[in-house]
């Protein structure tokens, strides 16, 4: 059945379609936003369900137009960075813009940079939330033409390159373009500065002035890295989903940008120390200028950066994770002294990434303030623990999502990510994840659960994950895991089970799960493939699932007497514990868009008021020079934090009321019937795989899987060597129908 657009909205959408292409003024963009939100609100209040938009071509066209506007804005923002170091920008763009009202008494020297560098990204982030909101509701089942194997371009093929790891051709292409941008910027900065060389000391030689100029421009180029540094670690941002990325898959970009920026800033610092030594100006190292950048602040920032940098290298991070974790929280001091060094003008250039990260970090803090309702825990013979939480039915997430948890009785500061193994469709009231006992933190968790405690205090952040179940488009699916790397595939199999129950399901025709374990007790991880609520769920006949399990350290199958059953422990949550509710992001894009737009607008208004009525009078009447250079940055930082905290808190409180009402409705709906007393254990006589998946499982002892025989698309999660081996099989030169995706949480 087809649904048509209500007649009263046709003219409004036609006008919106035209104006979205030409958002030339603030008033016109405000009108666009108001039209989108008002139309959505009216249709919702009139009783027209949002899913009806799936059949509406005009709404899909509207979303396509919004996507085009976002693309144009993104390309325009990037082009500004390309033009920034050129003579055209220095001699034409900047003077013309500065002579207008952008650098008025309300913003002084920050107006131009706010307009060119900050506003476009905030506009993209806010409008992107609207795009993702409608995109989520316009998603349609994959058609039969979409699930057929397609030839994969070499640009999307995986490459194993040391020390980068697994990268695709697209990533290599963008990496090359980014490096080209850095080289282009440095070359133009040096070229322009050499044409107007300034001698900073009487008797200074030309080559010394050029040396100083190059050292200064290395710092400018490092600022470009900082403009992108915080985007990959903003977990709930709309920017990553717009590019088809997830927070865990983009951590490597943050690492790469961190290394490059630290190298550039180190060269910048060393260059100036050498210059001061050559020109007998070592006293400059102790200068905190009133009218220019603070050298002391830059040196303090560099010392902190070196500490963070050294402890973030792979060997240190993996062997001494707590050292890396705690030293990395020095980023707050690093940002403070870094901004005091670069000044307010450069702050406005790199502001968007930090502003969005600040919003995300504060929303995560608010979400984690309420303890999650932990219902039960299942102790598997292999030492892994499955934690089962209560959740609000409105919380939706896709397979391979991750949840960050914190247990204050173990560590008040440490947050650890774990893959969500449950499915929000099959289990609407519960969320589960698996913790493998590998480190000290996870071992302490197992000990606490094994003790006599009847309640465990847990805080959560998330879940975070992809915005679509893209794996459903494949005709055949091969899942390769090592050890606890099977956990993302548990959620994938459960999603396919749910999809198979729908009429005319479009799911992979064949699923092959290849899993490698060290010991036979690890086979208990297969118990988690199917939901378990006291009654095993059978595998649908439509699901063609084959499991190949390999035990690498044992050659013989254990006897029945050696097998140990899993144990389930019930908890008694406190009244203050609440179900996990949707965070402001994937489940509430419009709320997030409102926070981004409102908080940035409030920041700009406050900045204009403070500059005009406080800073400008002091600056105009000062007898000892202009307003202190460092105070501009402190005001900017304070007002940005004030805007984020005020708006985010207000929106969060409004949404929290709805979540509390929904949470009260799900009390008592936890998994399990006739539960045992809290704190007691119940052994499961027979595991789920024995009843349901034993016929689909082949167990091989004493050898590893021969991955080179695979000739179809794969998803891999496990050790670094396993993922690299699979990636090499799928690299260029192999079969043309391979679809590879690596899932890694080893940051």
N, C-alpha and C positions, 0 to 999 in steps of 0.2 A: 504494500500500500504506500503510495506516495503522498507526502504532505507538502503543501504549498505555503509560501510565506504569507502571513496576514497582510491584506491589502494596505492597511494603514502604515505598514513599515516599508513598503516598496520604494516610495519616494525618498524616505530617509536613507535607505541603503544606497540608492542611486547617487544622492548627493554626497554621502560618506565615501563612496567609491572614488568620486572625483577629487575630493579634498584630501584624501589620504596620500594622493600622489604629489600634492603641493602644500606640505605643511610649512609654509614660509614664515609664519608669525606665531608668537606665543598664543595669541587668542585663537588662531585657527587650530593649533594642536590641542588646546584646551577643549575646543568644541568637539574635536574628534574623540578625545577620551570620554567626554560627557555623553556623546551619542552612543558609543559602544556600551558603556556601563548602563545607561538608561534603557537602551533597547533590551539588553540581557535581563535587567531587573523587571521590565514590564512583561516580558514573555514568561518569566518565572512566576510573577504574581498572577498572571492571567490563567495559569494552570497549563501552559504549553510546556511540556517536559523538555528539558534540554536535549535528551536523546533524539527528539524529533529533528534537530538540526542536522543529523546525519544525512537525511534525505533532502536537504535543502541546498541546492546548487549555489544560490546566491550567498549563503553564509560561507560555503567553502571558498567561493570566489573572494569574499571579503577577507577571509583568513589568508588567502594567497596574496592579496594586495598588502595586507599588514606585513607578511613575510618579505615582500619586495621592498617595502619601506625600511624594514629592519636591515636588509642587505645593503641598501643604498647608504643608510646612516653608518653602518659598519665600515664600508669601503671609504666613505668620506672621512671618517675618523682616522683610518689608517693612512690615507693620503696626506692628512695634516702632519702626521709624524714624518712622512717622507719629505715634505716641504720644509719642515722646521729648521734644518741646518743650512738651508740654501740662502743665497744672497737675496732672492726674490722675497722670501719671508722676512729677512732682517731689514731690508731697505724699503720694502713696499707694503707687505701685509701688516706687519706689526705697527709701523708708524700710522698707517691709515686707520687701523682698528683702535689704536690708542688715542687717536685724536677725536674719536666719537665718544658717545656716552658710556661705552663699556668700561673705561678706566676713569670713571667719574669720582666725585667725592664719596660715593657710596661703596666703591670697591677699590679705588686707587689703582695700583698696578696689577691687581688680580683679576680684573674683569675680563680681559681678553682671554686669558688661559682658562677661566671658568667656562666661557662660552665655547671655545674651540676644543678643549680637551676633556672637561668634566661633563658638560651638559649632554653631548652625544651619547656617551656610554650610559649615563643614568636614564636617558630617554629610551635607549635600546633595552636596558634591563627592565624598565617598567612596562613598556609596550610589549616586550617579549613575554611577560607574564600573561597578558591578555591573549597573545597568540597561542601560548601553551595551554591556557584554559580552554579555548575553543578547539584546539587540536586534539586534546584529550577526549572531548566529547564528539568530535567528528571522526574519530578512528573507526574504520570499518574492518570486518573480517577480511583476511587475506583471500584474494580470489585465486582460482585454480591456476591462472597464468602467472601469479606471483610466487607460487610455491614450487614451480619447476626450476631445476638447476639452471643457472645462468653462468655465462663465461665471466670470469673475474679479471678485471684489468690488472696489469702488473703494478699499477699504483696502489692497489688495495692488497697486494700480496705481502706476507710477512717476510722480514729479513732479520737475521740474527747477526748483530753487529756489536762487537765488544768495544767499549764498555757500556754501550747504550742499551743492550739487551734486545728485545723484540720490538721492531719498529716496522711500520708499513711504508710503502712508497709515498703515500700522501704525507705522512709525517716527515719523511726525509725531504720532500719538496718544500713544505712549509718551514722546516728547519733551515734549508738553504736560503729561502727568501728572508728569514729573520736575520741570519748571519749577513746576508747582503745588505739589509737595512742598517745593521750596526756598522759595517764597513763604509757604506755610503754616508752615514751620518758623521763618522769620524773624519772621513776624507773632506767633506764639505765644511765641517767645523774648522778643521786645520787650515783649509784653503782660505776661508773668509777671515780667520784670525790673522794669518800671515799677511794678508793684504792691509790690515790695520793693526800692525804690531805696536804694542805699548811697552815702554821701558818702565819698570816699577822701581828702579833704583839708579841713581846717577852712576855712570860708569859701567852699567850692565852691558854685556856683550849681546850681539844679535842672536847668536846660537843659544845663549842662556835664556833669552826671552822666548825663543821658539820652543825650547825644552819645557819651559813653564807652561806655554800655551798648549802643547800636546798633553801634558799631565792634566791640565784643567779639563780639556775636552774628553779625556778618558772618563772622567767623572760624569760629564754630560751624557756620554753613551751608556754608562752604567745606569743612569736614570731611566733610560728606555726600557731596560730589563725590569726595573721596579714598576713601571707602568703596567706590566703584565704579570708580575710576580704573584699577586694575591688571587687572581681569578681561579687558578686550579684548586686552591684550598678553600674556596667558598662553597661548602657542600650543598647548601640549599639555593644556590643562585639559579636564575633563569638563563644565564648566558651559556652554561655548559650544555643543558638539554637542547638549546637552540642549535648548537653545533653537533648534536648527536653524541655527546660525551657524558661520562659520569665522573663523580669526584674521585673515586678510587683509581680510575684509569688515567687521570690527568695528574696525579701526584708526581709522576716522572717529569712532567713539564715544569713543575715548581722546583724540582731538584735541579734540572738543567739550568733554568733561569737563575737559581741561587748560585750555582757554581760560576756561571759566566759573570754575573754581577759582582761577586766577590773577587774574581780575578781582576776585573776592570777597576774596582774600588781600591784593591791592593796596589795596583800599578799607579793609580791616581795618588794615593797616599805616599808611596815610596818616592814617586817622582817629585812631589813637593818637598819632602824631607831632603832629598838630594839637592834640589834647587836651592833651598834655604842654606844648606851647607856650603854650596859653591859660592853663594853670594853673601856669606856671612850674615844671614838673617835668621839664625836659629831661634831668636826670641819670638819670631812669628808663631812658633808652635804653641806658645802660651797666650796667644791673643784671642780675646772674645770681643770682637768689634761691635760697636753700637750701631753702625750704619751699614755693615756688610756681613758676610758669612762669618760664623764662628769657627776658627780653626780647632779650638779645644773640643768643641762638640763633635766635629768630624773625627778627631783622633779617638775619642771615647767610643763613638759608634764603630769605628774600625776594630778596636780591641774586642768589643763585644761580638762583632761579626766573625772575627777569627775563632773565638771560642765556640760559637755556634757552628761554624763551618767545619772545624776539625772534628767535632763530635758527631757530625752528621754523615761522615763517610761510612760506606757500607760495612766495613769490618768493625768499626767502633759501634755503629748502630745495632748490629746484630748481636755482638757479644756483650755489650754493655748498654742495653736499651734504656735503662733508667737514667744513665748519664746523658744520653742523647735527649731523652724526653724532658728532663728538668732543665738542662741548659738551653733547649730550644725555646723555653718560655721566657728567655731573656729578650725575645723579639719585641716585647713592649718597650723596654729601655732602648733597644736598638732603634726602633722607629722614632722614639722621642728625640734622641740626639741626632739621628740622621736628618730629621726634618728641621731641627734647629740649625743644622749646618747648611742645608740647601736653600732654606728660606721659603717664604709664603708663595712666591710666584711659581716655583717648581713644585710646591705641594699641590697647587691646583692642577698641575699637569698630570700628576700620578695619583690624584685623589680618588678617582672612581673605584679602582681595585680595592683600596683600603676602606673606602666608605661601604662598599657592598660586603666586604669581609666583616666589618664592624657590625652591620645589621645581622648578618648570618650568625656571628659569634654570640651576640646578645640574645637572639631568638633561641639559640641552642641552650644558652644559660637559663633562660626562662623555662624552657621545656624540661630541663633536668632538675628543676627545683622540687617537683612533686615526685615522690617515690612511685615506681611502677609496681603493680600488683602481680607478684610472683606466685603462681598457683601451685606448681609442682616442678620436680626435677627428676629426670630419669638417668640413673647411673648405669652406663654400659660396661660390659666386661673389659673392653679395651681401655677403660679409663676416661673416656669422653663423657661429658655431661650434657644432657639436653635440658634447657631451661624453658619452661612454658609460662608465658605471661598472658594476662587478660588484656584485650584491646577493644577499642570502640569499633563497632561494625562499619562506621564511615571511613576508617583508615584503610586505604587501598595502597598496595605496593606491588611491584613486579618482581618476578624471579631474579635471583642473584643480588637482591638488595642487601644492604648491610646495616647493622644496628650497633651503635656505640653504647657500652654499658660501663657503669662505675659502681663499685661496691666499697663503701667507705670503711667497712671493717677490715678490708684488705689494704686499700690505699685510697686516701681521700682525693688524690690528684690524678691518678692514672685512669685513663679512658681507653678501652680496647675495642676494636671493631670485630664483629663476628657476622657471618653470613646467616641471614634469615632462612630457615629451612621450611617454614610453614607456607601455606598459600592463602592469600586473603580471600579467595573465592571459596575454596573448600572448607576453610576454617575461619568464618567471619568474626568470631569472638575471641580467638586465641592467636598468639604469635609465639613461635618457638625458634630457638637458635641452639647451636652446638658449640661447646667449648672443649677443645682437645687439650689434655694435660701435657703440656710441653715445657712451659716455663714456671718460674716461682709463683707468679700471680695465679695461673690456672691451677697449679697444685694446691695452693691455699684455698681456692674455691672448692675443689673436690673435698678437701678435709673438712671445711665448714659444712658442706651439705651432708657428709657422712656422719657428722656429729649429731647431737640431740637437739639442735636448734629447730624451732618450729616457724621461724620467720627470717627472711633474709632481706636486708635493706638494699635496694637496687635503684639506681637512677639511669635513665636512658636518653639518648639523643638519636633522632632519626625515626624511621628508617630512610636510607638514601639508596637510590638505584636508578636503573634506566626508566625511561618514560613509556616504553613499549616492549612487548614480548616479541622481539625481532626474530628469535630463533624459530618461530612457528612457520616462517616463510620457506624454510628449507624442506626439500622433499625427503631427504634422509639426514639423520643427525647422529654424529659420533661424539660421545662425551668421554674424555680421557682425564683421569684424575690420579693423584698420588697421595695416599694417606688421607688427611683431613680435607684435601682438595675436593673431595666428593660432595661437600656440603652445598656449594652453589647448584650442583646438578640435582640435588634432592628437590629443591624448589622448582626447578625446570620440569622434572618428571611429574610433580604434583600438578603443575599448571597444565601440562599436556593431558593428564588424567581428567582434569576439570573440563578442558576444551573438548575432549572426546565425548562428554555427556551431552554436548549441545547438538541440535539438529544440523546435519551436513557439516560436520567439523572439518576444518582445514588444518590438519596436523601432519607432522612428518609420518610418512608411511612406514618407516623403520627407524628404530632407535637402538643404537649399540652403546652400551656403557662399559668402558674398559677401565677397571680400577686396580691399582697396585697397592698392596698393604705389606707391612713388614711381618706381622704375625697373624695367625688364624683368629685370634681374639678380635682383631680389627674388623673382621667380617660383620661384627655386630653393628657397624655403621650402616649396613644394608637394612637393618631393622627400621631405619628412619625414612626409607624411600616412600612408604605409604603412611598416611595419617593414622594415628593410633589413639582411639578414645575408649578403649576397652573392648571394642569390636573391630577386628581387622577389616579393611576395605579391600575387596578383590580387585585385581587388575582388569580393566575393561578388555573385552575380546578384541576391540578395535585397536588397542595399543599393542603394536608389534615390538615388544621390548626384549632385548637379549643382553644379559649381563655376563661379562667375562672378568672374573676376579683372579688376581695373581698374588700368591703369598711368596715373598722373596726370601724369607729367612727360615722357612720350614719346608721340609720335603715330604712329610707324611701328614695325612689328615688326622686330626685329633679324635679321640674316642668320645662317645657320648658322655662318659663319666667326667671327662675333662671340661665339658662345656658348662659355662656358667650363665644363668639367666640374668636379664637386666632387672634392676630394682627401681621402683618408682616411689618417690617421697612426696607427700602432700605437705603444703605449707598453710599457715594460718595468717593471711595478710591482715595488716592493721586497717582500721577504718579510714585512715588518712591516705592509704595507698590507693592509687587510681589506675584504671586501665590505660594502656598506651594510646594516646590520641594523635591525630594527624598534626604533623608539624606544619608551620606556615611555609608552604612551598609546593611540592608535588600534589598535595591534596587541597591546597588553598592558594592557587596562583593569584587570584584577584586580590586576596588579602595581602599577599607579599608585594604585588604591584602597587597597591595603595600605600604600603609602608615605604617603599623605595621613593615613590613620587613625593609623598607628603614630607618625609624626613629631609629629603634634599631641598625641597622648596622652603621648608622651615629654616634650614641651615643658611640658604642664600638670603632670606629675609633678615634673619638675625645678624648675619655678617654685614649686610647693608646698613642696618640700623646702628650697630656698634661702630662701624667705620665712620659713618656720617656724623653721629652725635657724640662720640667719645674720642675716637682716634684722630679724626680730622681736626677738631679744634686744638688738640694738644700738638699735633704735627705742625699746624699753621703758626702757633704762638710760641713754639719751642725756641729758646735762646741758645741752647747747646746742641743744635742739630735736630734732625727729624725724629719721629717716633722710633723707639728701639726696634731694631731689625728682628730680634728674636721674639719680641712680644707679639708680632703679627702671627707667627706660627702657633704660639700658645693660644691665642684667641681663636684661630681657625680650628685647632684641634678641640678646644673646649666646646665651641659652638656646634661642630659636627657631632660630637658625643652627645650634647644636649638634645639635638634634633633627633638622633637615632633613639636615644633612651625614652624621650617623651612620646614619640609616635609609636614605637614598637611596644612600649608598655601599655599604651591605651588600646591598641588593636589586639594585643595578646589577651588583655583582661576581658574584652568583649567576646572574643572567641572562646575563652576559657569557660565562660558561663554556659555556652552551648555544649562544650565538651563535658562539663560536669553533669548536665542534664542527661546527656547520652550515656555517660559512665554509670549513672545510677540505674539506667535501664538494663545494663549488661551485668549487674551484680547477680551472682548466683547462676550465671550461665556458663561457668567455667567447665572445662573438659572433665568428663568422668561422671559416672552415676554411682550413687551410694559410696562416696569416697571414704577411705579409711580415716582414722583420727589423724590430725595434723602431727607431723614429726615422725610418723611411723613409716616403715618400708614395706613394700609388697613386691615379692619376686614374681616375675612373669614366667610361667611354666614353659611356654613355647613361644619362640620369637616369631615376629611377623613374616620374615622371609621364608621360614619353614612352611608356613601355611599358604603364603600368597606368591612369593617370587622364587621359591626353590626350583620350580620347573623351568624358569627362565635364566637360571644362574649356572654357570660352569666355573668351577674353582680349579685353579692350576697351582700346584705347589712347586717351590724350588726354582722358579724362573720369573723373569720379567716379561712384560708384553713386548712383542715384536711390532713396534709402531710403524715400521716402514712398509707393512703390508696394507695399511689403510689407503684407500683411494677415493674417499669421499670427504665432505666438509667436516670440520671438527671444532669442538670447544675444549680447551685444555685448562686445567687448574691443578696446581701441585708445586713440586719443587722447581727451582730454576732450570735444572738440567732437563727435566721432563718437558717443560714448556718449550725450551729451546729445541729439543729434538723434534717435537711435533711441528714447530714453526718451520724447521728446515725441510720437513716433508712437504709442507704446504707452500714453500717458497717457489719463485718462478722456475719453470722447467718441469714442474710436476703436472698432474692432470689439471685440465682447465676448469673443472667444476668444484674446486676446493674452496670452502668458505671457512676461514680460520678466525678464531677469537680467543685471546688469552685473558684469563681471569686471574689476577694476582693481587694479593694483599701484603706482599713483602715490600714495604716502603723503605 
